[in-house]
Amino acid sequence: MNPWWQEIVGGIPTGEQFARITIRLFVSALLGAVVGIQRQQTGKPAGLRTHMLVALGATLFVLVPIELGAGEDAVSRAIQGVATGIGFIGGGAILKLSAEREVRGLTSAAVIWMTAAAGIAVGLGQLGMAAIAIFFTWIVLAFIGRVERKHEI
């Protein structure tokens, strides 16, 4: 077979792989959207697209070694890499306002981290676990924030 053609078609998944990859990426984007919509509606800088892309990226980083047949150690290293990278992105979401001596963006950083964790869970095939985690994340963002503001906690 022509090496050019082999390179082009070499990464095309089988029917079963295609279904698994498509479902996991779709669910990941959907779960990221749930959090992203909530953040967008409250006027936060990291909104819908950011959370969808964080979830999708985390899922893909886990899916690739799994689909290549890599062992648990390789998947574990991929997860560690995602956690480190997301920590860096989250750090960028935190702003220190020197005049007011306030730190802002901690919740945004934590939500980005949580969205990546859900994406990892989806990539590992734990769709239900990821959905439950995103449900609780949404509860914390939507309702606990109101309680904080009402009682100035």
FIKE-21150 format. One record per residue (C-alpha): residue number from 0; residue in three letters; x, y, z. Coordinates in steps of 0.1 Angstrom, whole numbers. Example, Ala and Ser with C-alpha at 12.3 -4.5 7.8 and 13.67 -1.06 7.14 Angstrom:
# residues 2
+------+------+-------+-------+-------+
| resi | resn |  east | north |    up |
+------+------+-------+-------+-------+
|    0 |  Ala |   123 |   -45 |    78 |
|    1 |  Ser |   137 |   -11 |    71 |
+------+------+-------+-------+-------+
//
This chain:
# residues 153
+------+------+-------+-------+-------+
| resi | resn |  east | north |    up |
+------+------+-------+-------+-------+
|    0 |  Met |     0 |     0 |     0 |
|    1 |  Asn |    12 |    35 |    -7 |
|    2 |  Pro |    27 |    50 |    25 |
|    3 |  Trp |     9 |    83 |    19 |
|    4 |  Trp |   -25 |    66 |    17 |
|    5 |  Gln |   -16 |    43 |    47 |
|    6 |  Glu |    -8 |    74 |    68 |
|    7 |  Ile |   -41 |    90 |    58 |
|    8 |  Val |   -63 |    61 |    66 |
|    9 |  Gly |   -42 |    46 |    94 |
|   10 |  Gly |   -61 |    65 |   122 |
|   11 |  Ile |   -96 |    58 |   110 |
|   12 |  Pro |  -114 |    38 |   138 |
|   13 |  Thr |  -134 |     7 |   133 |
|   14 |  Gly |  -172 |     9 |   137 |
|   15 |  Glu |  -171 |     0 |   174 |
|   16 |  Gln |  -142 |    23 |   181 |
|   17 |  Phe |  -160 |    51 |   162 |
|   18 |  Ala |  -191 |    47 |   183 |
|   19 |  Arg |  -173 |    46 |   216 |
|   20 |  Ile |  -151 |    77 |   207 |
|   21 |  Thr |  -181 |    96 |   194 |
|   22 |  Ile |  -203 |    89 |   224 |
|   23 |  Arg |  -176 |    98 |   249 |
|   24 |  Leu |  -166 |   130 |   231 |
|   25 |  Phe |  -203 |   140 |   228 |
|   26 |  Val |  -211 |   133 |   264 |
|   27 |  Ser |  -179 |   152 |   274 |
|   28 |  Ala |  -189 |   182 |   254 |
|   29 |  Leu |  -224 |   181 |   268 |
|   30 |  Leu |  -212 |   179 |   304 |
|   31 |  Gly |  -188 |   208 |   298 |
|   32 |  Ala |  -217 |   227 |   283 |
|   33 |  Val |  -238 |   223 |   315 |
|   34 |  Val |  -211 |   240 |   336 |
|   35 |  Gly |  -202 |   264 |   309 |
|   36 |  Ile |  -238 |   277 |   304 |
|   37 |  Gln |  -241 |   283 |   342 |
|   38 |  Arg |  -208 |   303 |   342 |
|   39 |  Gln |  -218 |   322 |   310 |
|   40 |  Gln |  -251 |   332 |   325 |
|   41 |  Thr |  -234 |   345 |   356 |
|   42 |  Gly |  -210 |   366 |   335 |
|   43 |  Lys |  -178 |   347 |   343 |
|   44 |  Pro |  -149 |   349 |   319 |
|   45 |  Ala |  -146 |   312 |   314 |
|   46 |  Gly |  -179 |   302 |   298 |
|   47 |  Leu |  -195 |   278 |   275 |
|   48 |  Arg |  -168 |   272 |   249 |
|   49 |  Thr |  -140 |   271 |   275 |
|   50 |  His |  -157 |   244 |   296 |
|   51 |  Met |  -167 |   224 |   266 |
|   52 |  Leu |  -131 |   225 |   252 |
|   53 |  Val |  -116 |   216 |   286 |
|   54 |  Ala |  -138 |   186 |   289 |
|   55 |  Leu |  -132 |   175 |   253 |
|   56 |  Gly |   -95 |   179 |   257 |
|   57 |  Ala |   -93 |   159 |   289 |
|   58 |  Thr |  -114 |   132 |   274 |
|   59 |  Leu |   -92 |   130 |   243 |
|   60 |  Phe |   -60 |   129 |   263 |
|   61 |  Val |   -73 |    98 |   281 |
|   62 |  Leu |   -90 |    82 |   251 |
|   63 |  Val |   -59 |    82 |   229 |
|   64 |  Pro |   -38 |    59 |   251 |
|   65 |  Ile |   -68 |    37 |   258 |
|   66 |  Glu |   -76 |    33 |   221 |
|   67 |  Leu |   -39 |    26 |   213 |
|   68 |  Gly |   -40 |    -3 |   238 |
|   69 |  Ala |   -16 |    14 |   263 |
|   70 |  Gly |   -14 |     0 |   298 |
|   71 |  Glu |   -28 |    16 |   330 |
|   72 |  Asp |     6 |    33 |   337 |
|   73 |  Ala |     4 |    52 |   304 |
|   74 |  Val |   -32 |    63 |   311 |
|   75 |  Ser |   -22 |    73 |   346 |
|   76 |  Arg |     6 |    95 |   332 |
|   77 |  Ala |   -18 |   111 |   307 |
|   78 |  Ile |   -42 |   119 |   336 |
|   79 |  Gln |   -13 |   134 |   356 |
|   80 |  Gly |    -4 |   155 |   325 |
|   81 |  Val |   -40 |   168 |   322 |
|   82 |  Ala |   -41 |   176 |   359 |
|   83 |  Thr |    -8 |   196 |   357 |
|   84 |  Gly |   -19 |   214 |   325 |
|   85 |  Ile |   -53 |   223 |   339 |
|   86 |  Gly |   -36 |   236 |   370 |
|   87 |  Phe |   -16 |   259 |   349 |
|   88 |  Ile |   -47 |   271 |   330 |
|   89 |  Gly |   -66 |   275 |   363 |
|   90 |  Gly |   -37 |   295 |   377 |
|   91 |  Gly |   -41 |   319 |   347 |
|   92 |  Ala |   -78 |   323 |   356 |
|   93 |  Ile |   -68 |   337 |   391 |
|   94 |  Leu |   -63 |   374 |   392 |
|   95 |  Lys |   -47 |   392 |   421 |
|   96 |  Leu |   -60 |   427 |   423 |
|   97 |  Ser |   -32 |   446 |   442 |
|   98 |  Ala |   -52 |   478 |   450 |
|   99 |  Glu |   -80 |   459 |   468 |
|  100 |  Arg |   -57 |   431 |   480 |
|  101 |  Glu |   -82 |   406 |   467 |
|  102 |  Val |   -78 |   374 |   449 |
|  103 |  Arg |  -104 |   367 |   423 |
|  104 |  Gly |  -110 |   337 |   400 |
|  105 |  Leu |  -105 |   309 |   425 |
|  106 |  Thr |  -139 |   295 |   417 |
|  107 |  Ser |  -134 |   297 |   380 |
|  108 |  Ala |  -101 |   279 |   384 |
|  109 |  Ala |  -117 |   252 |   405 |
|  110 |  Val |  -146 |   248 |   380 |
|  111 |  Ile |  -121 |   244 |   351 |
|  112 |  Trp |  -103 |   218 |   372 |
|  113 |  Met |  -136 |   200 |   379 |
|  114 |  Thr |  -146 |   201 |   342 |
|  115 |  Ala |  -113 |   185 |   333 |
|  116 |  Ala |  -118 |   158 |   360 |
|  117 |  Ala |  -153 |   150 |   345 |
|  118 |  Gly |  -137 |   148 |   310 |
|  119 |  Ile |  -112 |   124 |   323 |
|  120 |  Ala |  -139 |   102 |   339 |
|  121 |  Val |  -158 |   102 |   305 |
|  122 |  Gly |  -126 |    93 |   287 |
|  123 |  Leu |  -123 |    63 |   311 |
|  124 |  Gly |  -158 |    52 |   303 |
|  125 |  Gln |  -173 |    64 |   336 |
|  126 |  Leu |  -200 |    85 |   320 |
|  127 |  Gly |  -224 |    81 |   350 |
|  128 |  Met |  -198 |    92 |   375 |
|  129 |  Ala |  -189 |   122 |   354 |
|  130 |  Ala |  -226 |   132 |   351 |
|  131 |  Ile |  -231 |   129 |   389 |
|  132 |  Ala |  -200 |   150 |   395 |
|  133 |  Ile |  -212 |   177 |   370 |
|  134 |  Phe |  -247 |   177 |   387 |
|  135 |  Phe |  -231 |   184 |   421 |
|  136 |  Thr |  -208 |   210 |   405 |
|  137 |  Trp |  -238 |   227 |   391 |
|  138 |  Ile |  -256 |   226 |   425 |
|  139 |  Val |  -226 |   242 |   441 |
|  140 |  Leu |  -223 |   269 |   415 |
|  141 |  Ala |  -261 |   277 |   412 |
|  142 |  Phe |  -273 |   274 |   448 |
|  143 |  Ile |  -244 |   275 |   472 |
|  144 |  Gly |  -233 |   308 |   456 |
|  145 |  Arg |  -267 |   323 |   464 |
|  146 |  Val |  -264 |   311 |   500 |
|  147 |  Glu |  -230 |   327 |   502 |
|  148 |  Arg |  -242 |   360 |   489 |
|  149 |  Lys |  -273 |   360 |   510 |
|  150 |  His |  -255 |   353 |   542 |
|  151 |  Glu |  -222 |   369 |   533 |
|  152 |  Ile |  -202 |   338 |   541 |
+------+------+-------+-------+-------+
//
